[in-house]
Amino acid sequence: MVAAHPPSVNAAARSPTKPIADARAREPGPAIVALVTLTMDVAIFQAWAIAVGGLSSLGAALIVLLLLNREAGPGSAFAFAGGYLCGYVTIGMLVVFVGAELIEGRQSDGPSLAGSIVVLVLGLLLLALALKRRRSPTSDEPLGFLAKLDDFRPPKALAMGVLIPALNVKNLAIFLPAAAVLAAAKLEPLTAALAVISTAVVFAGGLLLPLLIYLLVPGRAASWLGAMRRWIEANSSKVAAVILPIIACLLLIKGSRGLWLLYGP
């Protein structure tokens, strides 16, 4: 008499860890989670909104336009833009990953005294710059300096692009609060890094746009970039006179709100 075989045991029953492994395999990776957070986090949208103030710095865009128009080719323009963008990414990374405790008091749930005072002072600085521009509108860059761009080669343009973010007080007064918002958001490291890069891209959008036009529509680039240059030369002061007070008011409101939450009734 043949012995009956025992009923086959379900593979999942023999391996109880398999459903757990399958569930883990279906979980999105850290890059996907970071990208989703990037498009949903309110703090990141606030940082982008502040970074739009970088459009008021049309002097950098004018430098790119002039470098693109040289007979030596566009290499210096791309080098300058790359250095400019990397400069602000570096500043943003330092604020988010090194200076978070000082800027926004990351250890607490609310705003810090130091962070609120810094944002308030930067708002007052931008407001003073806006009033100064309104009373005596001037170009962002001296004409003598722009005339020397013909001698710029890519290494020199790259170095200048890296240095400008650290030396331009007006731009720092706009970009630092945007980075401070990200520092206070307690984002995961990958999400925070992507947020800093995207905020720097928004901030530098004014000088990145001519490069995109040059690459995407080369047939019309000459006429479009020429029109853009003429518009910037004629309206740079007007743009700054509009954008700077708006960003200044946003910073003053944010800094005052932080002080109110700390010391208000």
Buried (B, 14 or more C-beta within 10 A) or exposed (E): EEEEEEEEEEEEEEEEEEEEEEEEEEEEEEEEBBBEBBEEBEBBEBBBBBBBBBBBBBBBBBBBBBBBBBEEEBBBBBBBBBBBBBBBBBBBBBBBEEBBBBBBBBEEEEBBEBBBEBBBBBBBBBBEBBBEBBEEEEBBBEEEEBEEBEEBEBEBBBBBBBEBBEEBEBBBBBBBBBBBBBBBBEBEEBBBBBBBBBBBBBBBBBBBBBBEBBEEEEEEBEEBBEEBBEEBEEEBBEBBBEBBBBBBBBBBEBBBBBBEEBEEE
